[in-house]
Amino acid sequence: MTGNEYNFYLAGYQDSDFNNSIDTSNKVDGKPIYYIKDETGKTYDSPTNAGTVYCVRCDNIKIKDLTLTKNGYSVYFWKTNNSRIENVAANSNGVGFYLQQSSSNNLTGNTANNNSGGIYIYSSSNNTLTTNTANNNSWTGIYFVLSSNNTLTGNTPKNNNAYGIYFSGSNSNLIFNNYFNNSNNVYDNGNNIWNTSRTDGTNIIGGPYLGGNYWFDYPGYDLDGDGIGDTNLPHKSSGIINGGDYMPLVRITDIASCRNISVEGEYRLVRNITDSPSTVCINITSSDVIFNGAGYTIDGIGAGATYGIYIYNSTAMLTNVTVRNVMVTDWGTGTYHKAQDGSIVNVEASDNTVGIYLGGSSSIAVTDNTAKNNTNYGIALNGSSSITISGNTLENNTGYGIYLNGSTSNAISNNYFSNPNNSYDDGQNIWNISKTKGTNIIGGPYLGGNYWSDYTGSDTDSDGLGNTDVPYNSSGHIVNSGDYLPLVINEIDSCTNITEPGVYKLNRSISNSPAASCINITSSDVFFDGAGNTIDGINAAGSSGVYVYNSTSLITNVVVNNVVVTDWDAGILCEDSVNGYVTNNAANNNSYRGIYLNGSSSITISDNTINYNEFGIDIYKSENNTITVNNANSNSRYGINLLNSSNNSLYSNVANNNSQGGIYFESSSSNNVISNTINNNSLSIVIYQSNNNNLNGNTAENNSIFGIALGYSSNNTIYNNYFSNYNNTYIEGNGTNAWNTVLTSGTNIVGGPYLGGNFWAYPNGTGFSQTCADINKNGICDSSLTLNDTNIDQLPLAPEPVVTPAPPTPSPGSSSSSGGGGGGGGVVSGEPFENIARSESRENDLIINSSVIFNFSKMEAYNLAVTGIANEGAVTIKVEELKGTSKLVQQQPPGTVYRNFNIWSGSKKIKEALIRYRVENSWLTLNNLASSDVKILRWVGGKWVQLDTGEINRDGTYTYFEAKTEGFSHFAVSGIKGDIEPVATTPSTSVTSPTSVQTTSAQSSGTAGENVSTNFVWIIALMAVLVIVAAVYILARKKKGD
């Protein structure tokens, strides 16, 4: 059999199909067919010169070192077990390798390229596939049907036409350390495992750890530099239905200067490139490249034929090139593309001649970019087609915002255009999609076309889409067709009723309004933008600045954003509303409530300031709401109040200095209260007739009456909180609550290694947790704390062990410890314990002149890249997050401080370090700070010194920064507009010595002050009648508004 596409083909589904007698006199292209049945222990290798091998009901067969082509199946196993296929090249066949009802076999180092299918496993289990290659197959590289408990590692399915790997009805297979680069990498409708645990070892792309697989379509980031992705998890690629890869491998080549990229892979910019004289800075000539600017800038020196990023190959059309997360400025062309099937994402191209240029390109996604202040075009297409342009902002470009020349079949929608001339288009292109529900680029409820600053038509039905003067054609510059659904902002300059969906923007402040409700929203799908303006009332009873309510139906999807409401009965009131947002507002000095939810659910209240009201945030008969990152301070009653409300979540709020209490629950159950700060109130947390709530990670300090008070409440879980008040608890009634979780490994609120109960402190340092015994140093007190007969903290937290060091010898210019640390291999902390919010230590080896990573999973200073001046083993570094400015410095840091922290080291062989730090986006928004305003400061030489700080990444929660330091000491992260001049303090004649923390013997459980029973309350009442009368009054409150 010669000269055929497939010389020999035989397949079956039952034993009788294989009862054939075929001897080696039969040949394929001159090579014998080996059709063996019921054999054991045979080897078929290169001396056999086999053309194809079938094994039927065999055991312990070895097939190796063969080249097999032009067969239906090159190697076929039927009910064959415990056998091996090694180093076999099965290319240009129907199927390279086929296993059916065969188990415990090993396929290693084989190739299955240019077939219809590479490797097929059917109804087979416990097989191992290692280091095989299955490329350029017309269907699928590796295919599993009804197969389980197989292991795949080190394999490369690449450039297969349908799928790289396909699982149908297959479960419990383990797939890790494989390389996937296909148009569709995977389909999996079963339940399979796509990664192992992180393990030391060189992975398939040369990284230092085994974990998951390398996916060319993985869109996430490796934030800590360990070669494993940390965002967009689990990665499901093109079709993992259940689960996914939680540890995708990332291959990154760091770039610090202009260079050529001629090899596929991922490349990451690690610093700004400034005033580059290069004609081309980043020159990409290879397909399959991801260039991640990591938020850095590529800056040139002017116009002309210069390029910040240049994607072009004179001999081949490039494919699959992605550019993302970079700023390009001062070039002739910011970024130039001649390629297919790639993307341009989150690029800012400013102050160039042309921002983003695509010439002769197709199938490129241009999304979420900014092109502004370019002297010619923001985005330009020349001879390009099938480009998707969406989510971009094009502003103040002198020539045109977007320019399309000789380009057709491109889709341009949901962009923001504000330029002297917004667009030019001489081709046939599409400027809108059909009207589709979804938030658009200006916050409106529908996707359609684009926002045009010079659109003069009207939105007659108030859906946020223009209805007149359409299609918009940019004063005739869009030659053919235009935008039939331009996005519209409805402008407001006085109190009004909003009765239709759309985007509404307040253009000016409103003063002394006598209206019952100034902005009265009765429609769903409304985005109201206050644009920072003030809506001011006259404190009329029952009035509200913004009122969201419809008497006949629930209102959904309403956003109230960026408005100041003052002098109303209720600043912002949402009644009978669902799925809305109240964000980035200030509701201060209202006579009753700042923000009020009544009968509403699934509302997010975030990033608001709610001060000087009677109630800050008031939640009544409302459920499943999220209240997060708000400041509710100095209100005359409560910062946050819940009545008859369940299943709400309170995260990361601050409720300080409220006259009666920080957080109050009445008849409210199953709420989560996590990581809030509730200090300097009369009562910190009050839970009255409320059950099944969860409180953990909260800090309650210096509250004048009690830290937490419970009245007739049961089954609440209260653990991992920090209480430091002279009276920490008050419990009324016989309810039983859980004051600890089970002992669990994990960093607790004071930095200890285990979660258990709560930390019980007194401001004078004599609290139960501060003085308890912890003989085994596990961070848990050796005795329980009895609060009353039915409430016991079985696992109260102890302080994290602190070593009392000798005063450290500072390195030059440092007032405390520096890169030299405290000496020796251990870590010593000089910070007084009461100022440490949490801490984390990590150990690694230092390597001379090489960067070594220390990861801190619980810290906002999440990663240190440390370079040694010499090799040293087992170096420990400790990061401490502080409650305030370090007690070891003599001056507050400048600016708006986000966090203070210390870094301590036990090594004297540290040359320098790169600190990587994350800051919550909500904090930036709340304080009106740009990421460029964030600085990392170091206390050195008796002054705060600003480190060179740069943004490296951003996601939905955090912005990530890094800064280089030549030593460790005391640090602050602060928002500073502009740079600071180092300010020295008055010189001290001695170096500040670390504070000693000593441990005394345990107090008996139920120490006075911690065990606050009703009888003890009356003892307090005899000494402080007014204080206790206030407490009893508050706890006895039976209804809202008393």
SVG drawing of the C-alpha trace seen along z (x, -y; Angstrom):
<svg xmlns="http://www.w3.org/2000/svg" viewBox="-49 -79 78 93">
<polyline fill="none" stroke="black" stroke-width="0.4" points="0.0,0.0 1.7,-3.1 0.9,-6.6 -2.4,-6.9 -3.5,-9.6 -4.1,-6.9 -2.5,-3.6 -4.1,-1.5 -7.2,-2.0 -8.9,0.3 -11.1,-0.7 -13.8,1.0 -15.9,0.9 -16.0,4.5 -13.6,7.5 -15.0,9.1 -14.0,6.1 -10.3,6.8 -10.2,10.6 -8.2,10.1 -5.0,11.8 -2.6,9.4 1.1,10.3 4.1,8.2 4.1,9.1 1.6,6.3 3.3,3.0 2.6,-0.7 5.0,-2.7 7.4,0.3 7.2,0.7 5.6,3.7 2.2,3.5 2.5,4.9 -0.9,6.2 -0.4,8.0 -3.0,9.7 -2.7,11.0 1.0,10.4 3.0,9.5 6.4,8.0 7.3,7.2 9.2,4.2 8.7,2.6 11.4,0.0 13.5,-1.3 15.0,2.1 11.5,3.4 11.0,0.5 7.3,0.6 4.9,-1.4 2.0,-1.2 1.4,0.7 -1.9,2.2 -2.0,3.7 -5.1,5.8 -5.6,7.0 -1.8,6.7 0.1,6.0 3.6,4.5 4.3,3.5 6.9,0.9 6.8,-1.1 9.6,-3.5 11.8,-5.4 9.5,-5.0 8.4,-7.3 4.8,-6.5 3.0,-8.4 0.0,-8.2 -2.1,-5.8 -5.6,-6.0 -4.2,-5.4 -0.4,-5.2 -0.5,-3.5 -3.8,-1.9 -4.3,-0.3 -7.5,1.8 -7.8,3.1 -4.0,2.8 -2.6,2.0 0.7,1.2 2.5,0.3 4.7,-2.6 4.9,-4.7 8.1,-6.7 9.8,-9.0 7.4,-8.0 6.8,-10.6 3.2,-10.0 2.7,-12.8 0.5,-13.3 -2.0,-10.6 -5.7,-10.4 -5.0,-10.1 -1.5,-9.9 -2.2,-7.8 -5.5,-6.2 -6.1,-4.4 -9.5,-2.7 -10.5,-0.9 -6.8,-0.9 -5.4,-1.8 -2.2,-2.5 -0.2,-3.3 2.5,-5.9 3.0,-8.2 6.2,-10.1 8.2,-12.4 6.1,-11.7 5.0,-14.0 1.6,-14.0 1.6,-16.8 -0.3,-17.7 -2.9,-14.9 -6.6,-15.2 -6.3,-14.5 -3.2,-14.2 -3.8,-11.9 -7.2,-10.3 -8.0,-8.7 -11.4,-6.9 -13.0,-5.1 -9.5,-4.8 -8.2,-5.6 -5.0,-6.1 -2.9,-6.8 0.0,-9.3 0.9,-11.7 4.2,-13.5 6.2,-15.8 4.3,-15.0 3.8,-17.5 0.5,-17.7 0.7,-20.7 -1.0,-21.8 -3.7,-19.2 -6.8,-20.0 -9.2,-19.1 -7.8,-18.7 -4.4,-18.2 -5.4,-15.9 -8.9,-14.5 -10.5,-12.6 -13.9,-10.9 -15.4,-9.2 -12.0,-8.9 -11.0,-9.5 -8.0,-9.7 -5.5,-10.4 -2.5,-12.7 -1.2,-15.2 2.0,-17.1 4.6,-18.8 2.7,-18.5 2.5,-21.1 -0.7,-21.2 -0.2,-24.2 -1.8,-25.8 -4.5,-23.1 -7.4,-24.2 -10.4,-23.3 -9.0,-22.8 -5.8,-22.3 -7.3,-19.8 -10.9,-18.5 -12.7,-16.7 -16.1,-15.2 -17.8,-13.3 -14.4,-12.9 -13.7,-13.6 -11.0,-13.6 -8.2,-14.1 -5.2,-16.1 -3.8,-18.6 -0.8,-20.8 2.4,-22.2 1.3,-22.0 1.6,-24.6 -1.5,-25.8 -1.4,-28.2 -4.4,-27.5 -7.3,-29.5 -9.5,-27.6 -7.3,-26.2 -9.8,-23.9 -13.2,-22.5 -14.1,-20.7 -17.7,-19.8 -16.6,-17.6 -15.0,-18.1 -11.2,-18.0 -8.3,-19.5 -6.2,-22.1 -3.4,-22.7 -1.4,-21.1 -0.3,-23.0 2.5,-25.5 5.7,-23.4 9.4,-24.2 10.6,-23.1 11.3,-24.3 8.0,-24.5 7.3,-24.2 8.2,-27.8 11.2,-27.9 9.7,-29.5 10.7,-28.5 7.4,-26.8 5.0,-24.2 1.4,-25.0 -1.0,-25.2 -0.6,-25.4 0.7,-28.0 -2.2,-29.6 -1.5,-32.0 -4.9,-33.6 -4.6,-34.1 -5.5,-37.8 -4.4,-38.2 -1.2,-39.3 1.5,-38.0 1.5,-40.6 4.2,-39.1 6.7,-38.0 6.7,-34.3 5.7,-33.2 2.1,-32.3 -0.9,-34.4 -2.7,-36.2 -5.7,-37.8 -8.7,-36.7 -8.8,-33.3 -9.7,-30.6 -8.7,-30.8 -11.2,-29.0 -9.6,-29.8 -12.1,-29.2 -14.3,-26.6 -13.6,-25.1 -17.2,-24.9 -16.5,-23.8 -13.5,-25.0 -10.5,-26.1 -6.8,-26.8 -6.1,-28.6 -2.4,-28.8 -1.8,-29.7 1.8,-29.9 3.1,-33.3 6.3,-33.7 7.5,-37.2 10.7,-38.8 11.4,-42.1 12.3,-45.1 14.0,-48.2 14.9,-50.1 14.1,-50.3 14.7,-47.0 13.7,-44.6 11.2,-41.8 11.8,-39.0 10.7,-35.9 7.2,-35.0 6.3,-35.4 5.2,-37.9 7.3,-41.0 6.8,-43.4 8.2,-46.9 9.7,-47.4 10.4,-51.1 9.7,-54.3 11.6,-55.1 12.1,-58.9 13.3,-61.2 14.3,-58.3 16.2,-59.5 15.3,-56.2 13.5,-56.2 11.7,-53.0 11.6,-52.2 9.8,-48.8 10.2,-47.1 8.0,-43.9 8.8,-41.7 7.4,-38.4 3.9,-36.9 2.4,-35.6 3.7,-38.5 2.1,-40.1 3.7,-43.4 2.6,-44.6 3.6,-48.1 2.7,-47.5 1.5,-51.2 4.9,-52.6 5.5,-55.4 7.5,-55.2 8.5,-58.8 10.2,-60.1 11.6,-63.5 9.3,-64.7 7.5,-64.1 8.7,-63.0 9.0,-59.3 9.4,-58.0 7.5,-55.2 6.9,-54.4 5.8,-50.9 6.2,-49.5 4.6,-46.2 5.7,-45.2 7.6,-42.5 8.6,-43.2 8.5,-39.5 5.3,-38.2 2.0,-39.4 2.2,-39.3 -0.6,-37.6 -1.7,-37.5 0.2,-40.6 -1.3,-42.3 -0.2,-45.7 -1.6,-46.7 -1.2,-48.9 1.3,-51.5 1.5,-55.2 3.2,-56.4 4.0,-60.1 6.1,-62.5 6.4,-60.3 5.5,-60.7 3.2,-57.7 2.5,-56.4 1.8,-52.8 1.9,-51.5 0.3,-48.2 0.4,-46.1 -0.9,-42.8 -3.9,-40.5 -5.8,-38.9 -4.5,-40.9 -5.5,-43.6 -4.7,-47.1 -6.0,-47.5 -5.6,-50.2 -3.1,-52.2 -2.8,-56.0 -1.4,-57.6 -1.0,-61.3 1.0,-64.3 2.1,-62.5 1.4,-63.4 -0.8,-60.2 -1.8,-58.3 -2.7,-54.8 -2.3,-53.8 -3.3,-50.6 -2.2,-50.2 -3.2,-47.2 -4.5,-45.4 -7.5,-43.2 -9.3,-41.6 -7.7,-43.8 -9.7,-44.7 -8.9,-48.3 -10.6,-48.7 -10.4,-50.8 -7.7,-53.1 -7.2,-56.9 -5.9,-59.0 -5.7,-62.7 -3.8,-65.9 -2.3,-64.4 -1.6,-67.0 -3.1,-65.0 -5.2,-61.9 -6.2,-60.1 -6.8,-56.8 -6.1,-56.3 -6.9,-53.4 -5.5,-53.1 -6.5,-50.2 -7.7,-48.2 -10.8,-46.1 -12.7,-44.1 -11.2,-46.3 -13.4,-46.6 -13.0,-49.9 -14.9,-50.3 -14.6,-51.8 -12.0,-54.3 -11.8,-58.0 -10.6,-60.4 -10.2,-64.0 -8.5,-67.2 -6.9,-65.7 -6.2,-68.6 -6.9,-66.9 -9.5,-64.2 -10.5,-62.1 -10.6,-59.1 -9.6,-59.0 -10.5,-56.1 -9.0,-56.2 -9.7,-53.4 -10.9,-51.2 -14.1,-49.1 -16.1,-46.8 -14.8,-48.2 -17.1,-48.5 -16.9,-51.6 -19.2,-51.9 -19.3,-53.0 -16.5,-55.4 -16.2,-59.0 -15.3,-61.7 -14.6,-65.3 -12.3,-66.8 -12.5,-69.9 -13.3,-67.4 -14.5,-64.1 -14.3,-61.8 -13.4,-61.3 -14.5,-58.2 -14.5,-57.7 -15.4,-53.9 -18.2,-51.7 -18.0,-51.2 -20.5,-50.6 -20.8,-53.3 -23.3,-51.6 -24.6,-48.3 -28.3,-47.7 -29.8,-49.0 -28.7,-46.7 -29.2,-46.7 -25.9,-47.5 -23.9,-50.4 -22.3,-52.5 -19.1,-54.6 -21.0,-57.6 -22.9,-55.5 -26.1,-55.2 -28.3,-52.1 -28.0,-51.2 -25.2,-50.4 -25.7,-51.7 -23.4,-54.2 -20.8,-56.6 -20.8,-59.8 -20.1,-62.8 -19.4,-66.2 -20.9,-68.0 -24.1,-66.0 -26.9,-68.5 -29.9,-66.1 -32.3,-65.2 -33.1,-62.2 -36.9,-62.4 -37.7,-59.2 -35.0,-59.8 -33.3,-56.4 -29.9,-57.9 -29.8,-57.4 -30.3,-60.3 -33.5,-60.2 -33.1,-63.3 -30.5,-64.4 -29.4,-60.8 -27.4,-59.3 -24.8,-61.5 -22.1,-62.1 -19.6,-64.5 -20.7,-67.5 -20.5,-65.3 -17.1,-63.9 -18.6,-60.4 -19.2,-60.1 -21.4,-56.9 -24.0,-56.3 -23.1,-57.3 -24.1,-56.8 -27.8,-55.9 -27.8,-55.6 -25.5,-58.4 -25.2,-58.4 -26.7,-61.4 -26.2,-63.1 -29.3,-64.9 -28.2,-68.0 -29.9,-69.3 -29.5,-72.7 -32.3,-72.7 -34.5,-70.4 -36.3,-68.1 -38.3,-64.8 -36.4,-62.1 -39.1,-59.9 -37.2,-58.1 -34.0,-56.0 -30.8,-57.7 -27.7,-59.6 -28.4,-62.9 -25.7,-65.3 -26.1,-68.2 -24.4,-71.3 -24.4,-73.6 -25.0,-73.6 -28.5,-74.2 -28.8,-76.3 -31.6,-76.6 -34.1,-74.5 -37.5,-74.4 -38.4,-71.3 -39.8,-68.2 -37.4,-66.2 -35.0,-68.0 -33.9,-65.2 -36.8,-62.9 -36.0,-59.7 -39.0,-57.5 -37.6,-55.5 -35.3,-52.5 -32.0,-52.5 -30.9,-56.0 -27.4,-57.2 -27.4,-60.5 -24.1,-62.3 -23.8,-65.2 -20.5,-66.2 -19.3,-67.2 -22.0,-69.9 -24.0,-70.5 -27.8,-70.1 -28.6,-72.2 -32.0,-72.2 -33.6,-74.0 -33.8,-71.1 -37.6,-70.7 -39.1,-67.7 -39.5,-64.7 -37.5,-66.3 -34.7,-64.6 -32.0,-65.8 -32.1,-62.8 -35.2,-60.5 -35.4,-57.2 -38.9,-55.8 -41.9,-54.8 -45.2,-54.2 -46.3,-51.7 -43.2,-49.5 -39.8,-48.6 -37.0,-50.7 -33.9,-48.9 -30.5,-49.9 -30.3,-53.5 -26.9,-55.0 -26.5,-58.1 -22.9,-59.4 -20.6,-62.3 -23.1,-64.7 -23.0,-66.7 -26.3,-66.7 -26.7,-68.9 -29.5,-70.4 -32.2,-67.9 -34.2,-65.5 -32.5,-62.7 -29.7,-63.4 -30.2,-60.4 -33.2,-58.2 -33.7,-54.9 -37.1,-53.4 -38.3,-50.1 -35.3,-50.0 -33.1,-47.1 -29.7,-46.6 -28.6,-50.2 -25.5,-52.1 -24.9,-55.1 -21.3,-55.9 -18.8,-58.7 -21.2,-61.1 -21.0,-63.4 -24.2,-63.5 -23.3,-65.8 -25.2,-68.1 -28.6,-66.7 -31.1,-66.9 -32.0,-63.2 -30.3,-60.8 -27.4,-61.0 -28.1,-58.0 -31.3,-56.0 -32.5,-52.7 -36.1,-51.7 -37.4,-48.4 -34.5,-48.1 -32.2,-45.3 -29.0,-44.7 -27.9,-48.3 -24.2,-49.1 -23.4,-52.1 -19.7,-52.7 -17.0,-55.5 -19.3,-58.0 -18.7,-60.5 -21.7,-60.7 -20.9,-63.1 -22.8,-65.3 -26.2,-63.9 -28.4,-62.2 -27.9,-58.8 -25.1,-58.5 -26.3,-55.4 -29.8,-54.1 -31.0,-50.7 -34.6,-49.8 -36.4,-46.6 -33.7,-46.1 -31.6,-43.1 -28.7,-41.9 -27.1,-45.3 -23.4,-46.1 -22.1,-49.0 -18.4,-49.4 -15.6,-51.9 -17.7,-54.7 -16.8,-57.2 -19.7,-57.7 -18.3,-59.9 -19.5,-62.5 -23.2,-61.8 -25.3,-62.7 -26.7,-59.1 -25.2,-56.3 -22.8,-56.0 -24.5,-53.0 -27.9,-51.8 -29.8,-48.6 -33.4,-48.0 -35.3,-44.9 -32.7,-44.3 -31.0,-41.0 -28.2,-39.6 -26.4,-42.8 -22.6,-43.2 -20.7,-45.9 -17.0,-45.9 -14.2,-48.3 -16.2,-51.2 -15.1,-53.8 -17.6,-54.9 -15.8,-57.0 -16.8,-59.8 -20.5,-59.2 -22.3,-60.4 -24.2,-57.2 -22.6,-54.4 -20.7,-53.4 -22.8,-50.5 -26.2,-49.6 -28.3,-46.5 -31.9,-46.0 -34.0,-43.0 -31.6,-42.3 -30.1,-38.9 -27.5,-37.2 -25.5,-40.3 -21.7,-40.3 -19.7,-43.0 -16.1,-42.7 -12.9,-44.8 -14.6,-48.0 -13.1,-50.7 -15.4,-51.8 -13.5,-54.1 -14.1,-57.0 -17.9,-56.5 -19.9,-56.1 -20.7,-52.5 -18.8,-50.9 -21.1,-48.1 -24.6,-47.4 -26.5,-44.2 -30.1,-44.3 -32.6,-41.4 -30.5,-40.4 -29.3,-36.9 -26.9,-35.0 -24.7,-37.9 -21.0,-37.5 -18.5,-40.0 -14.8,-39.6 -11.8,-41.7 -13.2,-44.8 -11.3,-47.3 -13.1,-49.0 -10.9,-51.3 -11.4,-54.1 -15.2,-53.9 -16.3,-55.6 -19.1,-53.2 -18.5,-49.8 -16.7,-48.2 -19.6,-45.8 -23.0,-45.6 -25.4,-42.7 -29.0,-42.7 -31.2,-39.6 -29.3,-38.4 -28.1,-34.8 -26.1,-32.8 -23.9,-35.7 -20.4,-34.8 -17.8,-37.3 -14.1,-36.5 -10.8,-38.0 -11.9,-41.5 -9.7,-44.0 -11.3,-45.5 -9.4,-48.1 -11.8,-49.9 -11.9,-50.2 -15.2,-48.4 -15.1,-46.0 -18.4,-44.1 -21.9,-44.5 -24.3,-41.6 -27.9,-41.7 -30.2,-38.6 -29.5,-34.9 -28.5,-34.7 -25.5,-32.5 -23.0,-33.7 -19.8,-32.3 -16.8,-34.4 -14.3,-32.4 -14.0,-30.2 -12.2,-26.9 -8.4,-27.2 -7.5,-27.8 -4.1,-28.6 -4.1,-32.1 -2.9,-35.6 -5.1,-37.1 -5.9,-40.7 -2.8,-41.3 -0.5,-39.4 -0.5,-36.0 -0.4,-32.7 -3.8,-31.5 -7.4,-32.6 -9.4,-31.9 -11.1,-34.4 -10.7,-38.1 -8.0,-40.4 -9.1,-41.9 -7.1,-45.0 -7.3,-48.0 -5.9,-51.3 -3.5,-51.2 -2.0,-47.9 -3.4,-45.6 -6.2,-43.9 -6.7,-40.1 -5.0,-39.5 -2.2,-41.9 -1.3,-40.0 -2.3,-36.4 0.2,-33.5 1.0,-32.0 3.6,-29.4 3.7,-27.7 3.8,-31.1 1.0,-30.2 -0.7,-33.6 -3.6,-32.1 -4.0,-32.7 -3.5,-29.6 -6.8,-30.3 -10.3,-31.2 -12.1,-34.4 -15.5,-34.2 -17.7,-37.2 -20.8,-35.8 -22.3,-32.5 -23.2,-31.7 -20.6,-33.7 -17.0,-32.6 -14.1,-33.3 -12.4,-29.9 -9.5,-31.1 -8.7,-34.7 -5.8,-36.1 -2.4,-36.8 0.1,-39.3 2.4,-38.2 5.7,-37.3 8.0,-40.3 11.7,-40.0 13.1,-42.8 16.3,-43.8 19.3,-45.9 19.0,-49.3 19.9,-48.7 22.9,-50.4 21.5,-52.5 23.1,-52.7 24.2,-56.1 21.3,-58.5 18.8,-56.3 17.3,-57.0 16.2,-53.4 16.9,-50.1 17.9,-50.2 19.0,-47.7 21.4,-46.5 18.5,-45.6 19.0,-44.6 21.9,-42.3 22.1,-38.5 19.7,-36.2 16.6,-36.9 14.2,-39.9 13.7,-42.3 10.9,-45.0 11.3,-48.2 7.7,-49.3 5.6,-49.4 3.0,-46.5 0.0,-48.8 0.8,-50.6 1.1,-47.4 -2.1,-46.5 -0.7,-43.3 2.6,-41.9 3.9,-39.1 7.4,-37.5 9.0,-35.7 12.3,-33.8 14.4,-33.4 18.1,-33.2 19.9,-36.3 21.8,-36.1 24.6,-38.5 23.5,-41.1 20.3,-39.1 16.8,-40.0 15.1,-37.6 11.3,-37.7 9.7,-37.9 5.9,-37.6 3.6,-38.9 0.1,-37.6 -1.7,-39.5 0.1,-42.9 -0.6,-45.8 3.2,-45.9 2.7,-42.5 6.1,-42.0 9.7,-42.8 12.4,-42.2 15.6,-42.2 19.1,-42.3 22.0,-41.2 25.6,-42.5 26.6,-38.9 25.1,-35.5 23.3,-34.7 21.0,-31.9 17.7,-32.0 17.2,-35.7 14.0,-36.8 12.2,-40.0 9.2,-41.3 6.6,-43.8 4.5,-45.6 1.3,-47.6 0.8,-50.3 -2.3,-51.9 -0.7,-55.3 2.6,-56.9 5.5,-54.9 6.4,-55.7 10.0,-55.7 9.9,-58.8 9.6,-62.4 7.3,-63.7 4.1,-62.9 4.5,-62.0 3.3,-64.7 0.2,-64.5 -3.0,-62.4 -1.6,-59.2 -3.0,-55.9 -0.9,-53.6 2.2,-53.6 4.4,-50.5 7.8,-49.2 10.1,-46.8 12.6,-45.0 15.4,-42.7 17.9,-40.5 20.6,-40.8 23.4,-43.3 23.9,-42.1 21.0,-43.8 22.0,-46.1 18.6,-47.5 15.0,-46.5 12.0,-47.1 8.8,-47.6 5.6,-46.7 2.5,-48.1 -1.3,-48.1 -3.7,-51.0 -7.5,-50.7 -9.0,-52.5 -11.8,-53.7 -9.3,-55.6 -8.0,-57.4 -11.5,-58.3 -12.5,-59.4 -9.5,-61.7 -9.6,-63.0 -6.2,-61.6 -4.7,-60.4 -2.4,-57.4 0.5,-59.8 -0.1,-61.5 0.7,-58.3 4.1,-58.3 6.0,-55.9 8.0,-57.8 10.9,-56.5 12.1,-57.9 15.8,-58.4 18.3,-60.8 15.7,-62.4 13.3,-63.3 10.7,-61.9 12.2,-61.2 10.1,-60.6 11.0,-57.5 10.7,-57.2 7.2,-55.7 5.5,-54.4 2.2,-52.7 2.7,-49.1 -0.9,-47.8 -4.6,-48.4 -7.6,-46.2 -11.1,-46.7 -10.1,-46.9 -6.5,-48.1 -3.8,-50.2 -0.4,-48.7 2.8,-50.7 6.5,-50.1 9.4,-52.1 13.1,-51.4 14.7,-51.8 18.3,-51.4 17.4,-50.3 14.6,-49.3 13.2,-51.4 9.9,-53.2 7.6,-54.0 4.4,-55.7 2.2,-55.6 0.7,-59.1 -1.2,-61.1 0.9,-64.1 0.1,-66.5 3.6,-67.3 6.9,-66.4 8.0,-67.0 11.1,-68.6 12.7,-66.5 12.0,-68.1 14.4,-67.4 13.4,-67.3 15.4,-68.7 18.4,-66.4 18.2,-64.0 21.2,-63.2 20.3,-59.5 18.8,-56.9 15.3,-55.8 15.3,-52.4 12.7,-49.8 10.0,-49.5 10.1,-46.4 7.0,-44.3 6.9,-42.0 4.6,-39.1 3.2,-38.5 1.4,-35.5 -2.2,-34.9 -5.1,-36.5 -8.0,-34.3 -10.8,-34.2 -13.5,-36.8 -11.0,-39.5 -12.8,-42.6 -13.7,-44.8 -13.8,-42.0 -16.7,-40.2 -19.2,-43.0 -22.4,-41.4 -25.5,-43.3 -24.5,-43.5 -21.2,-45.0 -23.0,-47.6 -24.8,-48.8 -21.4,-49.0 -20.3,-51.2 -23.5,-53.1 -22.8,-54.0 -19.5,-55.6 -20.7,-57.0 -24.4,-57.3 -24.8,-59.4 -22.7,-57.1 -24.7,-54.0 -28.0,-55.6 -27.1,-56.5 -26.0,-53.0 -29.2,-51.4 -31.3,-53.9 -29.7,-53.0 -29.9,-49.3 -33.6,-49.5 -34.6,-51.4 -37.5,-49.5 -38.3,-51.2 -36.9,-53.4 -36.8,-57.1 -37.2,-57.1"/>
</svg>
